[in-house]
Amino acid sequence: MKPKLKNIDHIHIFVTDRQEALKWYRTVLGLKPVKNLLFWAKTGPLTIGNEEGSIHIALFKGKPKKNRSVVAFNTSGKEFINWHKKINDVADGNIEVVDHSVSFSIYFQDPYENPYEITSYDYEILENHYK
C-alpha cells in the first residue's frame, strides 16, 4: 500500500524580525498567529495562518536565504482582482499580471525577499477583466 499525503501542513519562512514580519503578513495577507501553536514561538516558529486554517506559515527568526521556491496561493477570479489591487497598494511599484494561458498570476515578495504568488484558474473572468 502506497502512503498518501494529506496536505501541506506549513511552510518555513525566515525573517530577521518576527514581530515586524507579523505586521506585514497580517496587513498584506490577512494572516494571524495560530492561537493553539503560540507556545512554540518561545523556542521555535511563530506560526501564522488564515481563518479557515488551510494556510500555515512558520515564521522563523533568522537571516533570509536566497530562495528559488515560490509560495503560491490559489484564489477565485473575482478575489484575484481584489488581491491584485491590494498588493499594488502596499508594493513598491506596479505588480504586473502574468497571463499563463490557463491561469493568471501576480508575483511579489515580503520585506525579507521571500517570494510569493497569487494565482487563479478562472481564466475567462480574468482574461475579460485584463483586456
C-alpha positions as a printed Julia matrix, in Angstrom:
131×3 Matrix{Float64}:
   0.0    0.0     0.0
   1.4    3.4    -1.02
   1.49   6.07    1.7
  -0.59   9.15    0.91
   0.0   12.78    1.77
  -2.95  14.72    3.21
  -1.92  18.35    2.55
   0.87  20.85    3.09
   0.99  21.45    6.84
   3.17  24.57    6.93
   5.96  26.4     5.13
   9.15  27.65    6.82
   9.84  31.33    6.16
  12.91  33.06    7.58
  12.7   36.7     8.7
  15.02  38.9    10.73
  12.21  40.33   12.9
   9.15  38.16   13.53
   7.0   40.93   15.06
   7.73  43.27   12.17
   7.04  40.41    9.74
   3.8   39.58   11.55
   2.58  43.13   10.92
   3.29  42.75    7.19
   1.68  39.3     6.92
  -1.38  40.47    8.86
  -1.76  43.69    6.83
  -0.99  42.28    3.4
  -2.17  38.65    3.52
  -4.55  38.73    6.48
  -2.64  36.01    8.36
  -2.73  35.92   12.16
  -0.98  33.87   14.85
  -2.43  30.38   15.28
  -3.54  30.5    18.91
  -3.03  26.84   19.81
   0.56  26.99   18.46
   1.66  30.22   20.16
   3.64  28.27   22.76
   6.14  27.3    20.04
   7.12  30.93   19.42
   9.31  30.91   22.56
  11.74  28.33   21.18
  10.63  27.72   17.6
   8.46  29.29   14.94
   5.69  31.84   15.21
   3.01  30.02   13.24
   0.53  32.22   11.4
  -2.44  31.26    9.29
  -5.74  32.18    7.71
  -9.12  31.99    9.48
 -10.08  28.76    7.71
  -6.92  27.0     8.93
  -5.98  25.96    5.4
  -2.77  28.04    5.3
   0.02  27.88    7.88
   3.33  29.71    7.64
   6.01  29.15   10.28
   7.99  32.37   10.78
  11.49  31.53   11.97
  13.89  34.19   13.18
  16.95  34.09   11.01
  18.66  35.53    8.03
  16.54  35.03    4.92
  18.23  32.74    2.43
  18.27  33.06   -1.35
  15.09  31.23   -2.2
  14.0   29.99   -5.59
  10.88  28.3    -4.24
   7.81  30.47   -4.56
   4.9   30.09   -2.13
   1.81  30.18   -4.35
  -1.72  30.81   -3.12
  -4.82  29.99   -5.19
  -7.93  32.15   -5.32
 -11.03  32.77   -7.42
 -11.0   35.15  -10.38
 -13.01  37.78   -8.5
 -10.72  37.57   -5.47
  -7.64  37.64   -7.74
  -8.7   41.09   -8.94
  -9.12  42.22   -5.3
  -5.71  40.75   -4.36
  -4.05  42.48   -7.31
  -5.41  45.84   -6.13
  -4.39  45.16   -2.52
  -0.84  44.03   -3.36
  -0.4   47.04   -5.67
  -1.47  49.31   -2.81
   1.27  48.02   -0.49
   4.0   47.19   -3.01
   6.73  49.5    -4.2
   5.71  49.92   -7.82
   3.14  48.27  -10.03
   2.73  44.5    -9.74
   2.29  43.06  -13.22
  -0.35  40.46  -14.01
   1.07  37.44  -15.85
  -1.15  35.54  -18.3
  -0.14  31.85  -18.33
  -2.8   30.89  -20.95
  -4.63  28.7   -18.39
  -4.23  30.88  -15.33
  -3.28  34.39  -14.25
  -0.67  35.17  -11.57
   0.9   38.03   -9.7
   4.35  37.74   -8.13
   5.66  39.73   -5.17
   7.98  39.48   -2.16
   7.69  40.11    1.55
  10.09  42.69    3.06
  12.65  39.88    3.56
  12.66  38.91   -0.15
  10.66  35.7     0.36
   8.83  35.15   -2.96
   5.04  34.76   -3.26
   2.49  34.21   -6.0
  -1.26  34.56   -6.09
  -2.83  32.63   -8.95
  -6.27  31.9   -10.33
  -7.52  29.39  -12.88
 -10.7   31.41  -13.55
  -9.1   32.28  -16.86
 -12.12  33.6   -18.76
 -13.1   36.03  -16.0
  -9.56  37.38  -15.75
  -8.91  37.48  -19.49
 -12.01  39.65  -19.88
 -11.03  41.87  -16.96
  -7.41  42.47  -18.02
  -8.03  43.01  -21.77
